[in-house]
Amino acid sequence: MTQDGWPAGKPTMKTGTGPMNRMRATVLGLLFGVALSIFVTPSSSRFKPDGWWDAWWHESFTATSLPAQLKRYPAPWRLAKYPGGTALRLAMVEDVLHEHFPRHGEAWYEARNTEARNLIDAAAERLAAGEAPSDAWLDACDDLAVGLMHAGRDDDAVAVMRRKLELLPRRGPVPAPVVAVRSEQMLLDTVELDRFRQRPVLNEVAGHWYSAKANLATALLHRHLPSFLRGDAEAGAGVDEGLAHLRSAMAINPVAHFGRETWQLTTAVHLQQVARNSTLLRQRDLIGQPLANIPIGTTALIQGAVHAYADGKMVESLLVLLASNPVEGGLPFLDRPGNDAMRLAIRRLIRPVGPDGSEPRWSEDGRLADGHVPFDEPVLGILGMWMHGGGANPHFALALGGVLERIGQRRLAVHAYERAVELVDRFSPNYDDRAWLVSHCQARQRALADSINQRGAAAWLAAERDLCRIALTEGRQMQAELHRRESALLAAGERPESASIRSLHTAPGWATAPGFADDVVIDQDRGHANDWSQPRPGERLVGGAYLAWIVLLAGLGAWCGVLVGWLFIRDPPPPRP
């Protein structure tokens, strides 16, 4: 025994090797790692690295840290381009790609066509006697033309709209154009708030002139564009006439459908150019985006959005502004003309897309040059034409895929390309062009899969393709059931515009697509039919990559703590006997 009571021959513990020491060091290391991950992961805006560090940081870190930093804010595209306009929800893209939206069936259009014909025929004698057509008669012409186009009877639709234009002068002259519409692919002015605010309030006569020209343009384009694409040179005259009527309609009402017709014109001009030069089909999509060397984005916000202003807090305050004033409530103060600069500042956070491969740049006045526009504008236009126009189209799906890649919505892009492949027969009458589309879309899908899951890319891509097919089958089944119920109500004596039939199109339950739209900021992108404003059950807004960073850094901290414990922490001496 020694003098202090320790057994003789037993050395005193000098360094940490006991189990209690290891446990203590591990706990301290875990706490250190969690604290480090919480501090570093949400704070990418605190660092402005350069060179190789900047590349590593943005590619491997920003995609996970930015959602954590902004996870309580809504996306900037929740603020519509025009006051009172439609704001984009990425759930809209998801649901439209999978046909999870209500649309009328053949029976409904037949019933409405019958009503319109009866009204038109009833006024035939009065009109022959020189009487001016009534508003109800003019509206019936529009309804009948739309129904005939839906049934594929474009020639009959053209005849109906020509008859309407023939009789419209009895009600009043053609309105003076409000603004000249560009003949290029798209309007360069991305804001156009002045045009929106200065738009005239159309009276009934001007509204009928607009709808007559717009519907005649649509009928002519539906009739002649397919033939022109198949090489029928004579159909080119019909396409030219359709484009002329569309520009005339847009000159009367330049912000109709909140700008959707801009993208109808863009689509028609693109297909007209393709018919004259088929090589363009493999070079760019309908909004002019290059189809080669597509950059895969890592975030849906414009790159460097956190540093878009000299003071990063400006961005945060704008997003907080949206969060505290839900767009669904209207944000009335932002609709006032005096706050247009604030509205524009918020929308400047939206990543632009455009018709060339150069990186888009915002100017100080909030405008984009070279045809670039915030991505929500063409997306909303395409969705509108898909839902309310001619339906699914490979050109729409191809353009959506290109946009979604560029803004970092990679899973949605995979599904968009899958729809383009599924719709390939409508892409071109040329077999080689169709084969190219399949090859291009599948190559883009593989690149996207590699960027998400490099080790298991093939299995991941196969699962996503299966998911797309399952969701699409569900959407088509739901639409078929809607059409069956519509037909039953019509057979029971309901009118096409009855409340019972309208309720079928607004009932909850449509938005049952997979629900993976991964916005980097909360935009509450889920909802039922015609309302994509509410979250869907189980939606996750912060991906597993963020959790992976926490686990990685916590584990690193734990090992550091163990090492420190072994080297520097001493075990307390055992109690004396």
Phi, psi and omega per residue, in radians:
M1 nan 2.442 3.051
T2 -1.460 3.101 -3.098
Q3 -1.185 -0.509 -3.123
D4 -1.639 0.181 3.014
G5 1.681 -0.002 3.125
W6 -1.386 2.555 3.126
P7 -1.098 2.474 3.136
A8 -1.164 2.497 3.079
G9 1.467 -0.057 3.111
K10 -1.722 2.044 -3.124
P11 -1.257 2.568 3.083
T12 -1.302 2.412 3.136
M13 -1.204 2.136 -3.133
K14 -1.822 -0.562 -3.106
T15 -2.153 2.836 -3.052
G16 -1.370 1.916 3.072
T17 -2.315 -0.036 -3.067
G18 -1.443 2.820 -3.140
P19 -1.098 -0.627 3.108
M20 -1.113 -0.661 3.118
N21 -1.135 -0.768 3.125
R22 -1.088 -0.758 3.134
M23 -1.085 -0.754 3.134
R24 -1.108 -0.767 3.135
A25 -1.130 -0.671 3.139
T26 -1.129 -0.769 3.127
V27 -1.091 -0.794 3.121
L28 -1.096 -0.688 3.116
G29 -1.134 -0.712 3.085
L30 -1.067 -0.791 3.124
L31 -1.078 -0.718 3.113
F32 -1.107 -0.767 -3.130
G33 -1.128 -0.731 3.103
V34 -1.105 -0.761 3.123
A35 -1.084 -0.717 3.120
L36 -1.105 -0.745 -3.126
S37 -1.157 -0.690 3.136
I38 -1.153 -0.624 -3.131
F39 -1.294 -0.800 -2.999
V40 -1.385 -0.804 -2.975
T41 -1.056 -0.750 3.136
P42 -1.430 0.107 -2.899
S43 -2.060 0.576 -3.115
S44 -1.102 -0.412 -3.137
S45 -1.243 -0.238 3.123
R46 -1.389 -0.254 -3.074
F47 -1.985 2.416 3.070
K48 -2.250 1.223 -3.037
P49 -1.298 2.857 3.139
D50 -2.224 2.869 3.026
G51 1.162 -2.519 -3.072
W52 -1.087 -0.582 3.127
W53 -1.121 -0.693 3.129
D54 -1.090 -0.763 3.137
A55 -1.094 -0.806 -3.141
W56 -1.097 -0.749 -3.081
W57 -1.079 -0.864 -3.070
H58 -1.213 -0.659 -3.087
E59 -1.295 -0.682 -3.002
S60 -1.845 -0.223 -2.987
F61 -2.118 -0.722 -3.032
T62 -1.083 -0.656 -3.101
A63 -1.064 -0.435 3.127
T64 -1.767 -0.522 -3.072
S65 -1.427 -0.611 -3.093
L66 -1.105 -0.747 3.080
P67 -1.052 -0.639 3.136
A68 -1.174 -0.639 -3.108
Q69 -1.217 -0.678 -3.026
L70 -1.882 0.299 -2.938
K71 -1.144 -0.280 -3.139
R72 -1.670 0.070 -3.066
Y73 -1.879 2.635 3.032
P74 -1.392 2.780 3.106
A75 -1.239 2.580 -3.093
P76 -1.156 -0.405 3.124
W77 -1.321 0.013 2.993
R78 -1.206 -0.272 3.083
L79 -1.644 2.003 -3.057
A80 -1.159 2.728 3.106
K81 -1.051 -0.769 -3.121
Y82 -1.875 2.498 3.038
P83 -0.972 2.247 -3.120
G84 1.396 0.044 -3.087
G85 -1.455 -3.081 -3.134
T86 -1.508 2.233 3.074
A87 -1.705 2.545 -3.104
L88 -1.309 2.477 2.878
R89 -2.170 2.301 3.129
L90 -1.103 -0.380 3.031
A91 -1.081 -0.496 3.088
M92 -1.072 -0.783 -3.133
V93 -1.077 -0.820 -3.119
E94 -1.026 -0.810 -3.085
D95 -1.251 -0.666 3.134
V96 -1.182 -0.720 3.101
L97 -1.005 -0.603 -3.097
H98 -1.751 0.207 3.109
E99 1.056 0.556 3.097
H100 -1.615 1.075 3.058
F101 -2.644 2.629 -3.087
P102 -1.433 2.437 2.995
R103 -2.542 2.657 -3.049
H104 -1.214 2.668 3.118
G105 -1.703 -3.134 -3.096
E106 -1.061 -0.709 -3.101
A107 -1.082 -0.684 -3.131
W108 -1.129 -0.804 -3.134
Y109 -1.139 -0.662 3.101
E110 -1.097 -0.723 3.130
A111 -1.142 -0.744 3.139
R112 -1.212 -0.629 3.079
N113 -1.077 -0.686 3.115
T114 -1.096 -0.796 3.109
E115 -1.065 -0.753 -3.110
A116 -1.149 -0.735 3.119
R117 -1.085 -0.744 3.136
N118 -1.044 -0.733 -3.139
L119 -1.193 -0.709 -3.135
I120 -1.150 -0.773 -3.122
D121 -1.159 -0.591 -3.115
A122 -1.122 -0.456 -3.109
A123 -1.710 0.121 -3.026
A124 -1.071 -0.777 -3.090
E125 -1.161 -0.731 -3.131
R126 -1.126 -0.708 3.137
L127 -1.191 -0.639 3.100
A128 -1.118 -0.488 3.126
A129 -1.424 0.004 3.082
G130 1.754 0.093 -3.137
E131 -1.243 2.585 3.098
A132 -1.280 2.466 -3.139
P133 -1.189 2.546 3.118
S134 -1.425 2.892 3.072
D135 -1.074 -0.675 -3.134
A136 -1.121 -0.689 3.124
W137 -1.139 -0.763 -3.139
L138 -1.137 -0.700 3.092
D139 -1.134 -0.662 3.127
A140 -1.115 -0.611 3.076
C141 -1.077 -0.760 3.101
D142 -1.071 -0.818 -3.120
D143 -1.063 -0.759 -3.115
L144 -1.151 -0.713 -3.137
A145 -1.097 -0.758 3.127
V146 -1.110 -0.737 3.123
G147 -1.128 -0.668 3.123
L148 -1.180 -0.671 3.081
M149 -1.116 -0.688 3.118
H150 -1.077 -0.595 3.132
A151 -1.462 0.025 3.139
G152 1.435 0.209 -3.121
R153 -1.738 1.186 -3.029
D154 -1.179 -0.636 3.132
D155 -1.074 -0.739 3.110
D156 -1.137 -0.655 3.107
A157 -1.127 -0.708 3.093
V158 -1.065 -0.745 -3.137
A159 -1.097 -0.718 3.138
V160 -1.101 -0.774 -3.098
M161 -1.273 -0.528 3.048
R162 -1.157 -0.654 3.087
R163 -1.113 -0.700 3.104
K164 -1.108 -0.794 3.131
L165 -1.129 -0.538 3.126
E166 -1.150 -0.645 -3.066
L167 -1.638 -0.241 -3.080
L168 -1.064 -0.617 3.125
P169 -0.976 -0.387 3.076
R170 -1.145 -0.411 3.123
R171 -1.606 -0.424 -3.115
G172 2.818 2.836 -3.088
P173 -1.316 2.919 3.082
V174 -1.125 2.291 3.125
P175 -1.106 2.611 3.069
A176 -1.170 2.453 3.121
P177 -1.029 2.436 3.107
V178 -1.408 -0.702 -3.107
V179 -2.724 2.565 3.086
A180 -1.280 2.334 -3.139
V181 -1.627 2.308 -3.119
R182 -1.127 2.596 3.094
S183 -1.638 -0.054 3.132
E184 -1.369 -3.043 -3.021
Q185 -1.118 -0.701 -3.086
M186 -2.634 2.814 3.101
L187 -1.277 2.352 -3.075
L188 -1.372 -0.469 -3.102
D189 -1.342 1.978 -3.062
T190 -1.529 -0.237 -3.081
V191 -1.699 -1.074 3.041
E192 1.003 0.404 3.131
L193 -1.173 -0.624 3.106
D194 -1.078 -0.758 3.117
R195 -1.090 -0.705 -3.139
F196 -1.122 -0.767 -3.080
R197 -1.275 -0.488 -3.109
Q198 -1.633 0.091 -3.115
R199 -1.117 2.490 3.104
P200 -1.317 2.652 3.023
V201 -1.439 1.984 -3.062
L202 -1.264 2.281 2.996
N203 -1.390 -3.128 -3.063
E204 -1.091 -0.685 -3.115
V205 -1.161 -0.804 3.131
A206 -1.094 -0.670 3.095
G207 -1.075 -0.670 3.114
H208 -1.219 -0.654 3.072
W209 -1.092 -0.749 3.130
Y210 -1.073 -0.904 -3.072
S211 -1.123 -0.604 3.129
A212 -1.117 -0.817 -3.124
K213 -1.209 -0.689 -3.131
A214 -1.149 -0.774 -3.127
N215 -1.252 -0.619 3.065
L216 -1.131 -0.711 3.103
A217 -1.051 -0.792 -3.129
T218 -1.099 -0.760 -3.131
A219 -1.119 -0.714 3.128
L220 -1.148 -0.711 -3.138
L221 -1.194 -0.713 3.074
H222 -1.068 -0.646 -3.078
R223 -1.299 -0.728 -2.919
H224 -1.838 -0.441 -3.094
L225 -1.067 -0.809 3.123
P226 -1.018 -0.712 3.116
S227 -1.159 -0.686 3.123
F228 -1.116 -0.683 3.114
L229 -1.183 -0.450 3.114
R230 -1.473 0.026 3.068
G231 1.788 0.135 3.130
D232 -1.424 1.761 -3.065
A233 -1.109 -0.563 -3.124
E234 -1.142 -0.456 3.123
A235 -1.203 -0.283 3.124
G236 -1.048 -0.577 3.122
A237 -1.154 -0.682 3.098
G238 -1.150 -0.647 3.079
V239 -1.133 -0.781 3.119
D240 -1.041 -0.735 3.125
E241 -1.136 -0.723 3.122
G242 -1.073 -0.741 3.113
L243 -1.143 -0.641 3.118
A244 -1.119 -0.762 3.111
H245 -1.160 -0.629 3.134
L246 -1.160 -0.748 3.092
R247 -1.134 -0.626 3.101
S248 -1.140 -0.722 3.103
A249 -1.111 -0.736 3.140
M250 -1.188 -0.505 3.081
A251 -1.213 -0.561 3.090
I252 -1.288 -0.741 -3.090
N253 -2.359 1.430 -2.973
P254 -1.177 -0.308 -3.123
V255 -2.045 0.514 3.090
A256 -1.044 2.461 -3.115
H257 0.934 0.542 3.114
F258 0.954 0.713 3.032
G259 1.587 0.067 -3.097
R260 -1.092 -0.563 -3.092
E261 -1.216 -0.350 3.002
T262 -0.992 -0.674 -3.094
W263 -1.466 -0.395 2.963
Q264 -1.148 -0.745 3.096
L265 -1.129 -0.743 3.128
T266 -1.036 -0.773 -3.138
T267 -1.107 -0.811 -3.105
A268 -1.129 -0.714 3.125
V269 -1.138 -0.692 3.108
H270 -1.062 -0.828 -3.120
L271 -1.180 -0.584 3.061
Q272 -1.105 -0.747 3.119
Q273 -1.163 -0.651 3.112
V274 -1.117 -0.697 3.136
A275 -1.097 -0.530 -3.139
R276 -1.543 -0.385 -3.133
N277 -2.572 1.612 -3.000
S278 -1.147 -0.315 3.132
T279 -1.139 -0.406 3.135
L280 -1.131 -0.417 -3.080
L281 -1.061 -0.545 -3.114
R282 -1.748 0.058 -3.088
Q283 -1.823 -0.626 -3.107
R284 -2.654 2.772 3.132
D285 -1.585 -3.010 -2.958
L286 -1.221 -0.321 3.060
I287 -1.767 0.208 3.028
G288 1.574 0.054 3.139
Q289 -1.222 2.389 3.084
P290 -1.110 2.504 3.138
L291 -1.675 0.053 3.082
A292 -2.020 2.585 3.085
N293 0.973 0.838 3.138
I294 -1.279 2.191 3.098
P295 -1.357 2.321 3.095
I296 -1.562 2.021 -3.109
G297 -1.323 2.759 3.088
T298 -1.960 -0.092 3.125
T299 -2.650 2.554 -3.110
A300 -1.388 -0.272 3.025
L301 -1.405 2.714 3.076
I302 -1.019 2.421 -3.072
Q303 -1.014 2.289 -3.095
G304 1.345 0.349 -3.090
A305 -1.039 -0.585 -3.125
V306 -1.125 -0.404 3.137
H307 -1.937 0.395 -3.112
A308 -1.161 -0.369 3.126
Y309 -2.112 2.802 -3.141
A310 -1.047 -0.642 3.123
D311 -1.868 1.970 -3.121
G312 -1.035 -0.399 -3.139
K313 -1.171 -0.396 3.116
M314 -1.070 -0.751 3.126
V315 -1.077 -0.822 -3.117
E316 -1.074 -0.703 -3.121
S317 -1.159 -0.600 3.116
L318 -1.169 -0.722 3.137
L319 -1.226 -0.637 3.048
V320 -1.074 -0.651 3.103
L321 -1.013 -0.775 3.097
L322 -1.158 -0.706 -3.099
A323 -1.124 -0.649 -3.097
S324 -1.458 -0.152 3.132
N325 -2.340 1.474 -3.079
P326 -0.912 2.366 -3.115
V327 -1.060 -0.565 3.139
E328 -1.059 -0.414 3.095
G329 -1.398 -0.234 3.028
G330 1.942 -0.381 -3.033
L331 0.713 1.049 -2.987
P332 -1.043 -0.570 -3.102
F333 -1.212 -0.476 3.079
L334 -1.348 -0.290 3.095
D335 -1.385 -0.157 -3.136
R336 -1.360 2.514 -3.097
P337 -0.993 -0.596 -3.093
G338 -1.179 -0.257 -3.110
N339 -1.889 0.332 3.136
D340 -1.083 -0.589 3.141
A341 -1.110 -0.655 3.123
M342 -1.213 -0.696 3.094
R343 -1.060 -0.775 -3.127
L344 -1.154 -0.667 3.139
A345 -1.080 -0.679 3.105
I346 -1.165 -0.777 -3.093
R347 -1.262 -0.254 3.064
R348 -1.211 -0.223 3.099
L349 -1.385 -0.178 -3.113
I350 -1.407 2.314 -3.127
R351 -1.159 2.267 3.104
P352 -1.457 2.709 2.987
V353 -2.307 2.821 -3.092
G354 -2.997 -3.006 -2.935
P355 -1.553 0.327 3.037
D356 -2.587 3.071 -3.046
G357 -1.532 -0.013 -3.107
S358 -1.311 2.710 3.113
E359 -1.276 2.177 -3.104
P360 -1.178 2.631 3.131
R361 -2.337 2.331 3.026
W362 -1.448 2.452 3.031
S363 -1.640 2.996 -3.064
E364 -1.131 -0.500 -3.138
D365 -1.469 0.143 3.052
G366 1.432 0.358 -3.124
R367 -2.001 2.773 3.117
L368 -1.968 2.429 3.122
A369 -1.716 2.991 3.014
D370 1.082 0.503 3.039
G371 1.435 -0.017 3.111
H372 -1.254 2.540 3.137
V373 -2.481 2.706 3.000
P374 -0.975 2.410 -2.946
F375 -1.065 -0.412 -3.084
D376 -1.203 -0.399 -3.098
E377 -1.187 -0.977 3.102
P378 -1.144 -0.571 -3.133
V379 -1.115 -0.801 3.106
L380 -1.094 -0.682 3.106
G381 -1.100 -0.765 3.130
I382 -1.135 -0.762 3.137
L383 -1.087 -0.686 3.131
G384 -1.114 -0.754 3.118
M385 -1.183 -0.613 3.131
W386 -1.161 -0.784 -3.053
M387 -1.387 -0.724 -2.979
H388 -1.941 -0.014 -3.134
G389 -1.980 -2.167 -3.042
G390 -1.426 -0.010 3.094
G391 1.549 -2.821 -3.063
A392 -1.054 2.465 -3.067
N393 -2.638 2.365 -3.113
P394 -1.107 -0.523 3.107
H395 -1.156 -0.681 3.067
F396 -1.100 -0.844 -3.093
A397 -1.105 -0.684 3.131
L398 -1.120 -0.775 3.129
A399 -1.147 -0.714 3.093
L400 -1.068 -0.733 3.114
G401 -1.032 -0.743 3.121
G402 -1.130 -0.728 3.101
V403 -1.130 -0.824 -3.072
L404 -1.110 -0.628 3.050
E405 -1.066 -0.796 -3.045
R406 -1.187 -0.451 -3.116
I407 -1.743 0.109 3.046
G408 1.537 0.130 3.102
Q409 -1.584 1.318 -2.922
R410 -1.269 -0.696 3.132
R411 -1.171 -0.709 3.064
L412 -1.085 -0.672 3.120
A413 -1.087 -0.711 3.097
V414 -1.023 -0.748 -3.126
H415 -1.233 -0.613 3.082
A416 -1.096 -0.767 3.107
Y417 -1.149 -0.582 3.100
E418 -1.128 -0.683 3.087
R419 -1.181 -0.645 3.105
A420 -1.065 -0.712 3.109
V421 -1.154 -0.733 -3.126
E422 -1.122 -0.484 -3.106
L423 -1.775 0.313 -2.954
V424 -1.027 -0.514 -3.086
D425 -1.084 -0.374 -3.141
R426 -1.663 0.061 -3.050
F427 -1.332 -0.775 -3.073
S428 -2.854 2.618 3.036
P429 -1.297 -0.192 -3.101
N430 -1.555 2.226 -3.104
Y431 -1.071 -0.735 -3.102
D432 -1.098 -0.654 3.099
D433 -1.148 -0.701 3.116
R434 -1.148 -0.724 3.105
A435 -1.117 -0.665 3.099
W436 -1.093 -0.745 -3.130
L437 -1.041 -0.787 3.125
V438 -1.060 -0.804 -3.128
S439 -1.103 -0.754 -3.123
H440 -1.106 -0.842 -3.089
C441 -1.127 -0.711 3.137
Q442 -1.208 -0.601 3.067
A443 -1.145 -0.716 3.109
R444 -1.154 -0.657 3.101
Q445 -1.084 -0.745 3.124
R446 -1.123 -0.697 3.112
A447 -1.115 -0.715 3.116
L448 -1.150 -0.730 3.130
A449 -1.096 -0.729 3.108
D450 -1.087 -0.638 -3.115
S451 -1.258 -0.370 -3.125
I452 -1.690 -0.755 -3.011
N453 -2.554 1.430 -2.969
Q454 -1.134 -0.680 -3.084
R455 -1.273 -0.720 -3.110
G456 -1.943 0.656 -3.015
A457 -1.064 -0.748 -3.068
A458 -1.131 -0.788 3.140
A459 -1.170 -0.702 3.132
W460 -1.087 -0.775 -3.109
L461 -1.147 -0.709 3.103
A462 -1.067 -0.705 3.127
A463 -1.147 -0.684 3.138
E464 -1.184 -0.672 3.103
R465 -1.128 -0.719 3.079
D466 -1.095 -0.722 3.135
L467 -1.085 -0.698 3.115
C468 -1.121 -0.784 -3.135
R469 -1.124 -0.693 3.127
I470 -1.137 -0.806 3.140
A471 -1.113 -0.680 3.133
L472 -1.153 -0.711 3.086
T473 -1.079 -0.734 3.112
E474 -1.092 -0.768 -3.136
G475 -1.089 -0.741 3.132
R476 -1.177 -0.638 3.082
Q477 -1.126 -0.695 3.118
M478 -1.152 -0.710 3.101
Q479 -1.153 -0.691 3.110
A480 -1.094 -0.694 3.102
E481 -1.157 -0.680 3.069
L482 -1.059 -0.785 -3.133
H483 -1.122 -0.641 3.099
R484 -1.119 -0.759 -3.134
R485 -1.225 -0.638 3.045
E486 -1.040 -0.840 -3.108
S487 -1.065 -0.690 3.135
A488 -1.136 -0.719 3.123
L489 -1.164 -0.708 3.125
L490 -1.144 -0.689 3.105
A491 -1.145 -0.476 3.125
A492 -1.451 0.015 3.068
G493 1.860 0.033 3.108
E494 -1.232 2.548 3.064
R495 -1.463 2.718 -3.099
P496 -0.988 -0.564 -3.091
E497 -1.736 0.359 -3.101
S498 -1.241 2.779 -3.137
A499 -1.129 -0.586 -3.124
S500 -1.103 -0.709 3.137
I501 -1.308 -0.667 3.097
R502 -1.071 -0.626 -3.107
S503 -1.130 -0.474 3.102
L504 -1.126 -0.486 -3.062
H505 -1.604 -0.149 -3.132
T506 -2.034 0.036 -3.106
A507 -1.258 2.562 3.079
P508 -1.110 2.830 3.040
G509 1.977 -0.098 -3.122
W510 -1.364 -0.686 -3.020
A511 -1.413 1.282 -3.125
T512 -2.052 0.392 3.080
A513 -1.190 3.016 -3.007
P514 -0.922 -0.603 3.052
G515 1.419 0.791 -3.103
F516 -2.011 0.217 -3.136
A517 -1.014 1.950 -2.925
D518 -1.793 1.219 3.062
D519 -1.079 2.544 3.138
V520 -1.384 -0.208 3.046
V521 -2.332 2.726 -3.102
I522 -1.148 2.163 3.001
D523 -2.230 0.234 3.087
Q524 0.812 1.046 -2.894
D525 -1.538 0.479 -3.063
R526 -2.211 2.774 3.078
G527 2.961 -3.107 3.127
H528 -1.663 -3.016 -2.996
A529 -0.937 2.334 3.096
N530 1.103 0.247 3.102
D531 -2.636 1.653 -3.105
W532 -1.713 0.564 -2.980
S533 -1.724 -0.196 -3.045
Q534 -1.915 2.572 3.135
P535 -1.129 2.594 3.017
R536 -1.553 2.627 3.127
P537 -1.026 2.360 3.048
G538 1.370 0.123 -3.120
E539 -1.209 2.322 3.111
R540 -1.887 2.213 -3.077
L541 -1.738 -0.339 3.068
V542 -1.989 2.120 -3.011
G543 -1.302 3.014 -3.114
G544 -1.159 -0.323 -3.132
A545 -1.097 -0.620 3.122
Y546 -1.130 -0.759 3.087
L547 -1.085 -0.636 3.128
A548 -1.092 -0.673 3.101
W549 -1.120 -0.718 3.134
I550 -1.075 -0.825 -3.123
V551 -1.090 -0.754 -3.113
L552 -1.083 -0.858 -3.096
L553 -1.226 -0.628 3.085
A554 -1.107 -0.747 3.101
G555 -1.116 -0.710 3.091
L556 -1.068 -0.742 3.107
G557 -1.114 -0.636 3.134
A558 -1.107 -0.783 3.129
W559 -1.141 -0.669 3.073
C560 -1.087 -0.714 3.130
G561 -1.118 -0.711 3.104
V562 -1.075 -0.775 -3.135
L563 -1.077 -0.772 3.120
V564 -1.098 -0.716 3.140
G565 -1.098 -0.716 -3.131
W566 -1.170 -0.576 -3.030
L567 -1.583 -0.577 -2.942
F568 -2.166 -0.325 -3.058
I569 -1.671 2.275 -3.137
R570 -1.737 2.511 3.002
D571 -1.280 2.511 3.043
P572 -1.189 2.580 3.127
P573 -1.125 2.587 3.113
P574 -1.164 2.709 3.133
P575 -1.098 2.529 3.130
R576 -1.240 2.522 3.131
P577 -1.227 nan nan
